[in-house]
């Protein structure tokens, strides 16, 4: 199974802490909305480039790179 498919298959497990939500909101200049939902939509975008290096996933879309730590 390719890594992009593996990430998408487990997207329902995506989560963060309150501090993580605040940091993402600040870094992306977002005011309202669910940060997890925002990230999921970016990950599922057909133009997203998904790569895995070690324990981390990197999702690049437009000028945004989302880093996801995998346990």
Secondary structure by P-SEA (a helix, b strand, c coil): ccaaaaaaaacccccccaaaaaaaaaaaccccccaaaaaaaaaacccbbbbbcccbbbbbcccbbbbbbcc
